[in-house]
Amino acid sequence: MLHIRKLSGEEVASMPVKEVSCIREVKQRLHQRHGLPPRFRQRLVLEGANLDDAANIDSPRELELVVLPLSSPSLIDTNELVAAAVESMLQRPLDPNLAHHWSNEPTVLMNAAHYGHAEVVRLLLEARADKDKADNDGVTALSMAADEGHVEVVRVLLEAGADTDTANIDGYTALQVAAIPGHVEVARLLMAAGAQKDMANNTGNTALITAAACGQLEVVRLLVAAGADKDLANRQGHTALCIAAKCGHAEVVRLLGSGPTNSLS
């Protein structure tokens, strides 16, 4: 028989050795038949040594059971877990540029960037993932990270040399995408990396016009301080000041109508 006891000596369960072949099966049986937590929280110990799930059981044993409490979740824990899984897959090795055909062809790198997994992005770049590959809409990993405001992911991609000015099918660059929700730190990183601040999308809107239209005062302030052209007009002939006034963004109008602003710092 196989006897499983708590550290206190209390017997938790016993089972015929012939009914289980490895520690994994013992843990699964403890969970299914004896109401213990899943095997991931169980540790079975023999003479002070923790037994691996793959360890064989071929003779009667007296095992000690330790049940681990759940750790408090955190973003760091999640990132580490995902990174570990990705590293394991890359070791097979798998192509880091794999795409999912059912979801508009985003690569693994794009998905990692979109969800803010900076460590995963680093691993994929180390595995030579294509940092500038775009999906069917022309969206790159950098644009996805910029759209979500994932500052660290943007920093990692820029350090790897990602193209700051690749535009999607509507002509939006990462800088213009960051301007819409007002991700000022992302915009700052992009401009420091050389992003073209006056590049226009398909409707002629620059990042400044876009930020002004959305009432993103701090992004407008950053762009003006960087020397963005306040007099450029879109295809309808509207400047950033005109758009801000039309949308009722008084603080933006006040800023655009004033003289030189502070520096980027």
N, C-alpha and C positions, 0 to 999 in steps of 0.2 A: 504493500500500500504506500501511497504518497500522502504524507501528512503535512498540512500547511497550518502554521501557528503564527499568532501575533508575537511581537517582541516580549509581551507580557507572559507568554506561555499558553495563552488561551487558544484552543484549536479552532480554526476557522472552517476547515473542510478536510476531507480525506477522499481519496479516489484510487481505484486500481491503477497500477503503473501501466498495464496493457491498454488502458483506454486513452492514454495521451502519449504523444511521441516527443513533444518538445515543450519548452517553457511557454511559448506563445499559446499553445493549446490549453495549458494549465490556466493561464491568465484569462483566456476567453471563457473557459468553463467557470471560473470563479465569478466572472461578470454575469454570465447567462443563467447560471443555476444557483448562485449564492448571493446575488444582489450587490456584489462589489463593483466599484467604479471600473470603467474600461481599462484595458491592459496598459494604456499609455501612462496611467497614474499608479500602476502597480509595480513594485519591485520585489522580486523573490530572491532571497539571500540564502546561500549555503556556506556555512562555516565562515561567515563574515564577508564573503565575496558575492557581489551582485551578479546574477545569472542573466546572460543575454537571451533574448526571445528565441534565438535559433538553437540554443543549447539543448542537446538530446536528453531525454529521460529514459533510462533503460534498467533502473533498479530502484528499490524502495528508498525513499529519502525523507528526511525531516527538514522542511523548508520554513524559513521565516518570511512573513509578509509585511511589507511596509507600503502604506497608501499615502501618496504624495498629495498635498493640497494644490489647488489650482493657483497659478501665479496671476497677479493682476495684469490684465492686458494693457499694452501701450503701443503707440505707433512704432517705436523702436523695435519692440518684440516682433510685431507684424512684419516689418521690413527685414529683420534678421531671418525670420522663418521663410519668407519668400525668397530672399537671397540664397539661403541654404538650398532650397528646392531647385532654383535655377542653376546654381553651381553644380548640383548633382546631375542635372540634365545635360549641361554643357560638357561634363566629363565623359559622356557616353561615346563619342561627342555628337551633339545635335547641331544643326545649322542655326546660328543665332539670328538669321534673317527669315526664319519661318514666318508665314502669315496664315491667318485663319480665313479660309475662302468664304465663310458664311457671314463675315462681319466687315465688309468693305476693305478687306486686305490689310488690316493693321498688322505690323510686325510685333514680335515680342517686345522689342525696344519701345515701340510706340505705346503699347499697353503699359509698360513699366513707367514710362514718362507721364502718361495720363494720370496714373494713380499715385504718382509721387514717390516711387520706390527708388531712391537715389542709389542705394547700394546695388540694386539689381541693374540699374543703368550702367554703373561702373563695370560690373561683371560682363555685361553684354558688349560693352565697348572694348573691354580687354580681349574678348573673344572675336573681335573684328566685326561686330555688327555694323551695318551701314547706317551711320549717324544721320545721313541726309535723305534716306529713302522716304518716299511719300506714299500715302494711300491713294485710293482712286479719286479723292477730292483734292489731291495735291497737298495734304496736310502732313507735316513732318513731326517727328518726336519733339523737336524744339517748340513748335507751335502749340502742340498739345500741352506741354508743360507750362508754357507761357499763358495759355488760356486758363489753366487751373490755378495759376499763381504759385507753382512749385519752385521756389527760389533755388533750392539746392540742386534740383534736377537740371534746371536751366544752367546753373553754374558749371555742373559736371559736363554737360553737352558742349558748352562754349569752350571749356578748357580742352575738350577733345577736338575742337576746330569745327563744330557744326556751323553750317552756313546761316548767317543771321537774316539774310534777305530772300530766302526761298519763299515764294508766294503760292498760296493755294489757287484753286481755279477761279476764285472771285478776286484774286489779286491781293489778298491780305497776307502781310508778313507777320512774323512773330511779334514784332513791336506793335503793329496795329491791333493784333489780337489781344495783347496785354493791355492796350489802352482802353478797350471797351469796358472791362470790369474794374479798371483802375489799379492794376497790379504795378505799383510804382517801383518797387524794388526790382522786379523782373525787367521793367523798362530801363531802369538804370544800368543793370547788368548788360542788357542788349546793346545799349548805346556805347557803353564802355568797351564793348567788343567790336564796335565799328558798324553797328546797324545803321542803315540809311534813314535818317529821321524825316526826310521829306519825300520818301517814296510813296507813290499813290496807288490805290487799288483800282479796280475796274470802273468805279464811279468817280474817280478822281479825288477821293478822300485820302488825305495823309493821316498819319497817326495823330497829329495835332487837331485836325478837323474832327476826327473820330472821337478823341478824348473830349473835345469841346462839346460835341453833340451829346455825349453821354454825361456831361457835367462832372467829369473826373478832374477836379481842380488840381490835385497834386501832380497828376501826370502832365497836365497842361503846363504847370509851373516848371516841371522838370524839362519838358521839351523846349519851352521858350528859353530857359536858362542855357540849354545846350545849343541854342542858335537856330531852332526850327523856324522856317519861313512863315511868318504870320500872315503874309499877303497872298499866299497861294490859294487859288480857288478851285473848287471841284467842277465837274462838268456842267453843273447848273449855275455856275458862276458865284457860288457861295464860299466865302472865306470862313475861317474858324470863328472869327468874331461875329459874323453874320449868323452862323449856325447857332452859336451860344445864345445870342439875343433872341433868335426865333424860338429856341427851346426854353427860354426863361431862366437860364443859368446865370444869375446876376454876378456871383463871385468870379466866374470865368470871364464874363464880359468886362468886369472891373480889371482883372489881371491882364487880359489881352489889350485893353485900351490904355494901359499904363505904359511907362517907359521900361527900361531894362530891369530884369529881375535878378535874384541872387544866383550864385554859381550852382553847379551840380552838387556840391558837397552838402 
